[in-house]
Amino acid sequence: MPEQSKSINVTVAVHEHNNRLLTASAKKNRRVKLREAEARLAHHLHLFGADWAQAQMPHKN
């Protein structure tokens, strides 16, 4: 089991579409939205590290 580390809070603005996706994902995974966002962010950072740039991803309007 990983070491327990101190957490911090980060406040971000989320577009309405992404909020709906996050809400649906949290419900499907039986997590509150905060924990879903935390899990999603941790997964993304683990996969892409610090080198990811938004320009690499196509933007969907």
C-alpha positions as CSV (number, residue, x, y, z in Angstrom):
1,M,0.0,0.0,0.0
2,P,1.4,3.4,-0.9
3,E,2.5,5.8,1.9
4,Q,-0.2,8.1,3.1
5,S,0.7,11.6,2.1
6,K,-0.7,15.0,3.0
7,S,-3.3,16.2,0.5
8,I,-3.9,19.8,-0.7
9,N,-7.0,21.3,-2.2
10,V,-7.0,22.7,-5.8
11,T,-9.9,24.8,-7.1
12,V,-10.5,24.7,-10.9
13,A,-13.2,25.9,-13.2
14,V,-14.8,23.1,-15.2
15,H,-16.7,23.5,-18.5
16,E,-20.3,22.4,-18.3
17,H,-19.8,19.5,-20.7
18,N,-16.8,18.2,-18.7
19,N,-18.8,18.6,-15.5
20,R,-21.6,16.4,-16.9
21,L,-19.0,13.8,-17.9
22,L,-17.4,13.9,-14.5
23,T,-20.7,13.6,-12.7
24,A,-21.7,10.6,-14.9
25,S,-18.3,8.9,-14.3
26,A,-18.5,9.5,-10.6
27,K,-22.0,7.9,-10.5
28,K,-20.9,4.9,-12.6
29,N,-17.9,4.4,-10.3
30,R,-19.8,5.0,-7.1
31,R,-17.7,7.8,-6.0
32,V,-18.4,11.4,-5.1
33,K,-17.4,13.9,-7.7
34,L,-14.4,15.1,-5.7
35,R,-12.9,11.6,-5.5
36,E,-13.7,10.9,-9.2
37,A,-11.8,14.1,-10.2
38,E,-8.9,13.1,-7.9
39,A,-8.7,9.6,-9.4
40,R,-8.9,11.0,-13.0
41,L,-6.2,13.5,-12.3
42,A,-3.9,11.0,-10.7
43,H,-4.4,8.6,-13.6
44,H,-3.7,11.3,-16.2
45,L,-0.5,12.4,-14.3
46,H,0.7,8.8,-14.0
47,L,0.2,8.2,-17.7
48,F,1.5,11.4,-19.1
49,G,3.8,12.9,-16.4
50,A,4.9,16.5,-16.5
51,D,5.6,16.5,-20.2
52,W,2.0,16.6,-21.5
53,A,0.8,19.7,-23.4
54,Q,-2.8,20.4,-24.3
55,A,-1.8,21.1,-27.9
56,Q,-1.2,17.4,-28.3
57,M,-4.9,16.7,-27.8
58,P,-7.6,17.7,-30.3
59,H,-10.0,20.2,-28.8
60,K,-13.7,19.3,-29.1
61,N,-16.1,22.2,-29.1
